Every structure is written in C-alpha cells, then in structure tokens.
C-alpha cells in the first residue's frame, strides 16, 4: 500500500500532532521531531503569518513561524520517518536549509507547477533565470494563465534568493567567489531544491 503524500505546512488546530521538517536557525528541534500544537496566533510582523506554539516530544516548547519554518501533520503515531524519501533527502542535504530560503523557493515551484507551462523535471532554470528569460521562452499566449503571471512576478526574487544562497554557501566553505563557480553551484543547488520539492509531491 503506497503511503499518502503529505501537505507541507497545512493549517493547524490545537491538539494536532505534527512533525518538524525545518526550524530556521534552531537546532533544539531537529527535523523529524514530533509534537502537539497547543496554540496558534497570527504573526503580528508578517502578513498572513502564524505563530504555532508546540509542546515538542523532546521537551522543547519553541514555536513554529509559518513564514520561515516547515512541518507536516502527523496522521499516524506509527509513521516511520526512515521510509519517507523527503525526510531522508533533508537529512542528506542540510546545506539547502542552512543557506537558501527554502520556504519561498518551495512556494515558487508550487506556482510553476500550477502554471503547467513546463514538465516539472525540467524547471531548474526557472529558479535562477529570472522573469525576462521565462517570459521570452514560455510566455506566449499565457496572459490568462494566472499562476504563470504569478511565476513571472516571483521569478526575479527567486533568482536573487538563489544567488544569495550560493554566496552564503561559498562563504561558509571559504570558497573564492568567481562567476564560473557561482553559475556551477547555482545549477547544482537548483537541481537539489527541485528534487526536494518533487519528493513532497
């Protein structure tokens, strides 16, 4: 029996059991930690953001921020995380969460998927090529395709976040910054980020 695919960052109610996917800048609630939601409130600093207070099974009470953090609902107390390809991929690629705004890039790829302008296996360039390139090669007769118009609106920000993430990674590794290395790593990480996105769906 195939395992149902889980939604990333679903709406939560008090009492829901959840599994941490990522907490930005925190190590005391590692990926895979389970917990129980005790309160949800609107984030006063972010439009449409929420703060989710959680009693984590490891004793932590750190809150989730919907703008920067990621979680699944735990629909079964018997979920075996070792069988979850997304969990395994996250564990093996920590540099994605450390250096890139994965929440934004995940939402951007969701819009690319909704636009249906390209097979998802070939959309790595959408992450780093920017609005002008995407519009030139995919924009014909797409004026009424609302998700595609949203892709165009987000494309330059995605490009900037990819550049920022690559530079952050290179600095963390004390690598010399040069254009050829940046371009090589941009393609490498775009592939990894796309693989991680696809593993959720």
HELIX and SHEET records of a PDB file:
HELIX    1   1 UNK A   81  UNK A   83  5                                   3    
HELIX    2   2 UNK A   85  UNK A   92  1                                   8    
HELIX    3   3 UNK A   94  UNK A   99  1                                   6    
HELIX    4   4 UNK A  102  UNK A  115  1                                  14    
HELIX    5   5 UNK A  120  UNK A  122  5                                   3    
HELIX    6   6 UNK A  124  UNK A  128  1                                   5    
HELIX    7   7 UNK A  130  UNK A  138  1                                   9    
HELIX    8   8 UNK A  146  UNK A  172  1                                  27    
HELIX    9   9 UNK A  179  UNK A  199  1                                  21    
SHEET    1   A 5 UNK A  64  UNK A  65  0                                        
SHEET    2   A 5 UNK A  50  UNK A  56 -1                                        
SHEET    3   A 5 UNK A  34  UNK A  42 -1                                        
SHEET    4   A 5 UNK A  17  UNK A  22 -1                                        
SHEET    5   A 5 UNK A  70  UNK A  73 -1                                        
END                                                                             
